[in-house]
Amino acid sequence: MSLNEALFRTVVNWDEVPEDVIRPGVRRRVYSTDEVMLCWHSLSVGMDTRPHSHDDFDQLVLILEGRANYFVDGVPHEMGPGSMMLVPAKAEHYIVPLTEPCINVDVFAPPRADYAAIAQRTVDDR
């Protein structure tokens, strides 16, 4: 069964999505359909940053709460609630929370293959 079939007409609250502690100061929840993936992050001031890039996909960044500097190719972009930015494939990027909690939602289309098993847990837990 596809993720879409399992989730059609199903209301899901972020609080119902399994949460993982990625490293100190970083918590993640992943919700995905077959076409798009949302990754909810709760970030703490002083967390370890992990500059990285994605070769195969863009990343849409949305800040829901708090303030952060979002670095793309070494350039900081101050973001706050409601701020969005598209990070192109291959661009090095990372986030530095300025206030907490800083809630960041990343959107990936198509979904990240490396997070597929994490996303499946939302369906399995229902």
Stockholm file with secondary structure:
# STOCKHOLM 1.0

chainA/1-126         MSLNEALFRTVVNWDEVPEDVIRPGVRRRVYSTDEVMLCWHSLSVGMDTRPHSHDDFDQLVLILEGRANYFVDGVPHEMGPGSMMLVPAKAEHYIVPLTEPCINVDVFAPPRADYAAIAQRTVDDR
#=GR chainA/1-126 SS CCHHHHHTTCCCCGGGSCEEEEETTEEEEEEECSSCEEEEEEECTTCCCCCBCCSSCCEEEEEEESCEEEEETTEEEEECTTCEEEECTTCCEEEEESSSSEEEEEEESSCCGGGHHHHHHHHHTC
#=GC SS_cons         CCHHHHHTTCCCCGGGSCEEEEETTEEEEEEECSSCEEEEEEECTTCCCCCBCCSSCCEEEEEEESCEEEEETTEEEEECTTCEEEECTTCCEEEEESSSSEEEEEEESSCCGGGHHHHHHHHHTC
//
